[in-house]
Amino acid sequence: MEIVSRKENKLLNRVEINFRWQHIGQSTPSRQAVMELVKTLEPGSNPDYIIVKECNTRFGQPLTTGMAFIYGDSESMSVEPEFIHKRHEQFRSSKASEEGAPAEEGGDQ
């Protein structure tokens, strides 16, 4: 994996990484594989605070490009929409999913 650009966004407490991954002779990488590789590219990052925002594979080419956000804490991740949190909750540890889950509101009674 190659980092195309890396930007520190201090206002949102995150690091934004644009990457390209040539996976010659391999299948298209899963979201989990991308998250693991992003974790190794940014030492000291918590895997529970990584969001893979875009991941595009070219048809007929072993090239995947994308963007990943690495947040500093769970509070900073609140800027992400709910569907993004749901998409990534299967990759989170149980502690992080309880911590980052929004409080249940009263429903039908």
N, C-alpha and C positions, 0 to 999 in steps of 0.2 A: 504494500500500500504506500502511496506517495501523497504527501500533504501538498496540495496546490496552494492553499493560503491558510493562514492562522491569524485570527484576530481576537484580541481580548476586549470584551465588551464589559467595561467596569460598571456601567449604569445598570445592566441587567445581571451582573455577577455571573458571567458565563464566558467560556471560550468557544469561538465559532471556528470550526475546521471544515474546509472544503477538501475533498480527497478524490483520488482516482486509484482504482485497483485493477491491475491486469491479472486475470485469473486464467492463464493459458493452461489448457488441459484439465480444468476443473469446472465444476458446475457453478451456477450463479450463487454467490455467497448469500447466506441467510442474514436476517436482521441481527440475530444473536452473534454470528461470526463477525459482522461489521462492528458491533458494540465491543466485542472482545479485542479486536484490533485497534479500535480507537482508544480503548483503555491503555493499551501498551504504548501508543504513540504519545499519550499525555500522562507522564508519570505522576503518581499521587492523586489521580482522579478516582472518585468513588463511582463504581459501575451503576449504582442506584440513581445517580444524577446525570446519566448520559441519555440523550435523546437523539435518535437518528431521524433527521427531519426529511431528507430526500435521499433516495437511492434509485438510480436509473441504470439499467443495463442495456447496451446497444444490441439490437437484433443482429445475430450473426457475428458478433465480435466479443471476445473475452475481456470486455472493459466495462467496469461499473464506476460511475461517478456519483457523488453525493455530498451531503452536508450533515454534520453532527454538531450538537450543542452539548457542552459539558458545563453543568451548573455547579456552583459552589455549595449550595445547600438546598433543602427541600422547599424552603420558603420562596427562594428565587424561581423555582420551577412553576410557581403558581401562574405565571404569565402564559404558560402553554394551555391550549384548549383541552377540554375534558377528553375528547376522542384520542388525543395524543397520549394522555396518561393511560387510558384504557388499552391502547395499542401496545404500550410498553410494560404494563403491569405484570405480564407473565414472566418477564426477565428480572423483575425486582426481587430482592430478598423480602421475607415476610415482615421484618421490622420496618423497612422503608415503605412498603405498601400500606401498612397501618398508619405510619406517621404522615404520609403524604395524602391519604384519602380524605376527601372533604367530609365534613360532619353530615350525618343523615338528617334530613329535614323531616318534619312530621308529614305523614302521608294521609291516606284515607283512613278514616276511623270508623 
